[in-house]
Amino acid sequence: MLILFDNGTPRSLARFLIDHHTVTEARARDWDELANGELLNAAEAAGFDVLLTTDKNVRFQQNLSGRRIALVVLGQGRWSLIRPHVAKVVAVVNAATPGSYTEVDIPFQMNF
């Protein structure tokens, strides 16, 4: 699958996906200034299969019906919080289907 990382998606996650997928960052396409709707349109037009984002509001801000691109939303954007849940993220990306929307719960853990 062709996967697009939105701006908040930690770049370190790519190394766990590149064995089976092609990963591109929005900023590499000069799409880092696009609003959500414009980004979704550009990604679909370019043939991306999955948008991986940390923007939990995207489903409320955009009409996702009829979309061909799958959205995978990470519950947190910090790599240190995502790293213990990489297997779950990879499984969700692998299971993504055209037009699907999935949130990956990444608990916020305070270490005192």
Order of alpha helices (4+ residues) and beta strands (2+ residues): beta-beta-alpha-beta-alpha-beta-alpha-alpha-beta
